[in-house]
């Protein structure tokens, strides 16, 4: 059965996110474009659905379900322990800004983790391997040094996002969560970033360990889409870059983030896309 409708769904979801979070703010001084209702919560859901559908297209349903389940369970678990004890990210608590909770953690939070865990996974693959989705039967695919290295690279790419988003959502405009003891980075403790690295490393290591068994059984990409594979594979990396732009255009970003953001997220995104373009050129020369 063709998976092309899944691909089209992911592309449409990304286009809707790009319109409301990037195009509309950029055009605000020229024309008042219609707003997608629901604000941050709906945009988070839209980009999460993009990540789910795009992963489903490339990895198959079983691998995507495993990736999402691991991400949601691990992130919620670390967050719940973190809120209760302050041991993971530092002392903090959530306000009512993000809506209903499971325990002490808003339900939106596990969705937001996967929303960016998947694009960060693709960006790290491109940087480290030159391919968005390395073959499941590649030699050494499950060797511990390679698994640990790729999981660590993915965790760094993902944690770079929090350098941008945390000062916005914990800042005075949103206060989605409150840091109880403050810290040196826009009032955020350094421990928070160690907690992000730990959480994302755990997710990536667990998923990369089971992925070769799951992805090996995924249906093949449609033959017609295989010819334009680099452009399609670029979508998650583009999503990563769009999230950077959305955060900077939110109207709540401290001025220093206009420098920090492009360095922390823009550089890995640009490198990933450059590596993807290079792989495409090499494939064309080989044929």
C-alpha positions as CSV (number, residue, x, y, z in Angstrom):
1,X,0.0,0.0,0.0
2,X,1.3,3.4,-0.9
3,X,2.5,5.6,1.9
4,X,2.4,8.8,-0.2
5,X,-0.7,10.2,1.7
6,X,1.3,10.0,4.9
7,X,4.0,12.0,3.2
8,X,1.6,14.6,1.9
9,X,0.0,14.9,5.4
10,X,3.4,15.6,7.0
11,X,4.2,18.2,4.3
12,X,0.9,20.0,4.8
13,X,1.3,20.0,8.6
14,X,4.8,21.5,8.3
15,X,3.4,24.1,5.9
16,X,0.7,25.1,8.3
17,X,3.2,25.5,11.1
18,X,5.6,27.5,8.9
19,X,2.7,29.8,7.9
20,X,1.5,30.6,11.4
21,X,4.7,30.6,13.3
22,X,7.1,32.1,10.7
23,X,5.4,33.6,7.6
24,X,2.6,35.4,9.5
25,X,4.9,37.1,12.1
26,X,7.3,38.2,9.3
27,X,4.4,39.7,7.3
28,X,2.8,41.4,10.3
29,X,4.0,44.9,9.3
30,X,2.7,44.5,5.8
31,X,-0.6,42.6,6.1
32,X,-2.6,41.0,8.9
33,X,-2.8,37.4,7.9
34,X,-5.4,35.1,9.5
35,X,-4.3,33.4,12.7
36,X,-4.4,29.6,13.2
37,X,-6.7,29.3,16.3
38,X,-5.3,27.7,19.5
39,X,-2.0,29.5,19.8
40,X,1.0,27.6,21.3
41,X,-0.9,24.4,22.2
42,X,-2.2,23.9,18.6
43,X,1.1,24.7,17.0
44,X,2.8,22.2,19.3
45,X,0.2,19.6,18.3
46,X,0.6,20.4,14.6
47,X,4.4,20.0,14.7
48,X,4.1,16.9,16.8
49,X,1.8,15.4,14.1
50,X,4.4,16.4,11.5
51,X,7.0,14.5,13.4
52,X,4.8,11.4,13.8
53,X,3.7,11.3,10.1
54,X,7.1,12.0,8.7
55,X,8.6,9.3,10.9
56,X,5.9,6.9,9.9
57,X,6.6,7.5,6.3
58,X,10.4,6.8,6.6
59,X,10.6,4.4,9.5
60,X,7.2,2.6,9.3
61,X,4.4,2.3,11.9
62,X,6.1,0.0,14.4
63,X,9.3,2.0,14.7
64,X,7.4,5.3,14.9
65,X,5.2,3.9,17.7
66,X,8.2,2.7,19.6
67,X,10.1,6.0,19.1
68,X,7.1,8.0,20.2
69,X,6.3,5.7,23.2
70,X,9.9,5.8,24.4
71,X,10.1,9.5,24.0
72,X,6.8,10.1,25.8
73,X,7.4,7.7,28.7
74,X,11.1,8.7,29.3
75,X,10.5,12.4,29.1
76,X,7.4,12.3,31.3
77,X,9.2,10.1,33.8
78,X,12.2,12.4,34.1
79,X,10.0,15.5,34.2
80,X,7.8,14.0,36.9
81,X,10.8,13.1,39.0
82,X,12.3,16.5,38.2
83,X,9.3,18.4,39.4
84,X,9.0,16.3,42.6
85,X,12.6,16.3,43.6
86,X,14.6,18.9,41.6
87,X,17.2,16.3,41.0
88,X,17.1,16.1,37.2
89,X,16.7,19.6,35.8
90,X,16.9,21.7,39.0
91,X,14.1,22.9,41.2
92,X,11.1,24.1,39.1
93,X,7.4,23.7,38.8
94,X,4.8,24.1,36.0
95,X,2.1,26.8,36.0
96,X,-1.3,26.4,34.3
97,X,0.0,28.0,31.1
98,X,0.3,24.7,29.2
99,X,-3.0,23.2,30.3
100,X,-4.0,19.9,31.9
101,X,-1.5,17.7,33.6
102,X,-0.6,14.1,34.2
103,X,0.8,14.1,37.7
104,X,2.8,17.3,37.9
105,X,3.6,17.5,34.2
106,X,1.4,19.1,31.5
107,X,0.2,16.6,28.9
108,X,1.6,18.8,26.2
109,X,5.1,18.3,27.5
110,X,5.7,14.7,26.3
111,X,4.2,15.7,22.9
112,X,6.6,18.6,22.7
113,X,9.6,16.3,23.5
114,X,8.8,14.1,20.5
115,X,8.0,17.1,18.4
116,X,11.7,18.0,18.4
117,X,13.3,14.7,19.3
118,X,12.5,13.3,15.8
119,X,13.8,16.3,13.8
120,X,16.9,16.4,16.0
121,X,17.5,12.7,15.4
122,X,17.5,13.3,11.6
123,X,19.8,16.4,11.9
124,X,22.2,14.3,14.0
125,X,22.1,11.5,11.5
126,X,22.9,13.9,8.6
127,X,25.8,15.5,10.5
128,X,27.4,12.2,11.7
129,X,26.5,9.8,8.8
130,X,25.7,12.0,5.8
131,X,22.3,10.3,5.6
132,X,18.9,11.1,7.2
133,X,18.0,7.5,7.7
134,X,21.0,5.1,7.7
135,X,20.2,1.6,6.5
136,X,19.0,-0.8,9.2
137,X,21.4,-3.5,8.1
138,X,24.5,-1.3,8.0
139,X,27.6,-3.0,9.4
140,X,28.1,-2.2,13.1
141,X,24.6,-0.7,13.4
142,X,24.2,-2.0,17.0
143,X,27.8,-1.8,18.2
144,X,27.9,0.1,21.5
145,X,30.4,2.7,20.6
146,X,28.4,3.7,17.5
147,X,25.1,3.7,19.4
148,X,26.5,5.8,22.2
149,X,28.1,8.3,19.8
150,X,25.0,8.8,17.7
151,X,22.8,9.0,20.8
152,X,25.1,11.6,22.3
153,X,25.2,13.7,19.1
154,X,21.4,13.6,18.9
155,X,21.1,14.6,22.5
156,X,23.4,17.7,21.9
157,X,21.4,18.7,18.8
158,X,18.1,18.4,20.8
159,X,19.4,20.2,23.9
160,X,20.5,23.1,21.7
161,X,16.8,23.9,21.2
162,X,16.3,24.4,24.9
163,X,19.0,27.1,24.9
164,X,16.4,29.0,22.8
165,X,13.0,27.9,24.0
166,X,13.6,27.9,27.8
167,X,14.3,31.6,28.1
168,X,11.1,32.3,26.2
169,X,8.7,29.9,28.0
170,X,10.1,30.4,31.4
171,X,10.5,34.1,30.9
172,X,8.1,36.9,32.1
173,X,5.8,36.8,29.0
174,X,4.8,33.1,29.4
175,X,6.0,31.7,32.7
176,X,5.0,28.2,31.6
177,X,7.3,27.0,34.3
178,X,9.1,28.7,37.1
179,X,12.7,28.1,38.2
180,X,12.6,28.3,42.0
181,X,16.3,29.1,42.6
182,X,17.2,30.8,39.3
183,X,20.4,30.3,37.4
184,X,23.1,32.1,35.4
185,X,21.5,31.6,31.9
186,X,18.4,33.9,31.7
187,X,17.6,32.7,35.3
188,X,17.9,29.0,34.3
189,X,20.2,26.7,36.2
190,X,23.0,24.9,34.4
191,X,21.7,21.6,35.8
192,X,18.7,22.0,33.5
193,X,20.9,21.4,30.5
194,X,22.5,18.4,32.0
195,X,19.0,17.0,32.6
196,X,18.1,17.6,29.0
197,X,21.2,15.8,27.8
198,X,20.4,12.9,30.2
199,X,16.7,12.7,29.1
200,X,17.4,12.9,25.4
201,X,20.4,10.6,25.5
202,X,18.2,7.9,27.3
203,X,15.5,8.2,24.6
204,X,18.0,8.1,21.7
205,X,20.1,5.2,23.1
206,X,17.0,3.1,23.7
207,X,15.5,3.8,20.3
208,X,18.7,3.3,18.4
209,X,19.2,0.0,20.1
210,X,15.8,-1.4,19.0
211,X,15.5,0.5,15.7
212,X,17.4,-1.9,13.4
213,X,15.0,-4.7,14.3
214,X,11.9,-2.5,13.7
215,X,13.0,-0.5,10.6
216,X,14.2,-3.7,8.8
217,X,10.5,-4.7,8.5
218,X,9.3,-1.2,7.3
219,X,7.7,-1.0,3.8
220,X,9.9,0.4,1.1
221,X,9.7,4.1,0.1
222,X,7.5,4.6,-3.0
223,X,9.6,4.4,-6.1
224,X,8.5,7.8,-7.4
225,X,9.4,9.4,-4.1
226,X,12.8,7.7,-4.0
227,X,13.9,9.9,-6.9
228,X,13.3,13.0,-4.9
229,X,14.5,11.5,-1.6
230,X,16.9,14.3,-0.6
231,X,14.2,16.9,-0.8
232,X,11.8,14.8,1.2
233,X,14.5,13.8,3.8
234,X,15.2,17.5,4.2
235,X,11.8,18.1,5.8
236,X,12.7,17.2,9.4
237,X,15.8,19.4,9.2
238,X,13.7,22.2,7.8
239,X,11.3,21.7,10.7
240,X,14.2,22.1,13.1
241,X,15.2,25.3,11.5
242,X,11.6,26.6,11.4
243,X,11.3,26.0,15.1
244,X,14.4,28.3,15.6
245,X,12.7,31.0,13.5
246,X,9.4,30.5,15.3
247,X,11.0,31.0,18.7
248,X,12.9,34.1,17.6
249,X,9.8,35.6,16.0
250,X,7.6,34.8,19.0
251,X,7.9,38.4,20.4
252,X,9.1,37.0,23.7
253,X,12.7,36.2,22.9
254,X,15.4,38.1,24.8
255,X,17.5,40.1,22.4
256,X,20.6,37.9,23.0
257,X,18.8,34.9,21.5
258,X,19.2,36.5,18.1
259,X,22.9,35.6,18.4
260,X,22.7,32.5,20.5
261,X,19.9,30.8,18.5
262,X,21.6,30.9,15.1
263,X,24.8,29.6,16.7
264,X,23.2,26.8,18.8
265,X,20.5,25.6,16.3
266,X,21.3,27.3,13.0
267,X,24.8,25.8,12.6
268,X,23.7,22.2,13.1
269,X,20.7,22.7,10.8
270,X,22.9,24.3,8.1
271,X,25.5,21.5,8.4
272,X,22.8,18.8,8.2
273,X,21.3,20.3,5.0
274,X,24.8,20.7,3.5
275,X,25.6,17.1,4.2
276,X,22.3,16.0,2.7
277,X,23.0,18.0,-0.5
278,X,26.5,16.5,-0.6
279,X,25.1,13.0,-0.4
280,X,22.7,13.8,-3.2
281,X,25.5,15.1,-5.4
282,X,27.6,12.0,-4.7
283,X,24.7,9.7,-5.5
284,X,24.1,11.4,-8.8
285,X,27.8,11.2,-9.8
286,X,27.8,7.5,-8.9
287,X,24.9,6.8,-11.3
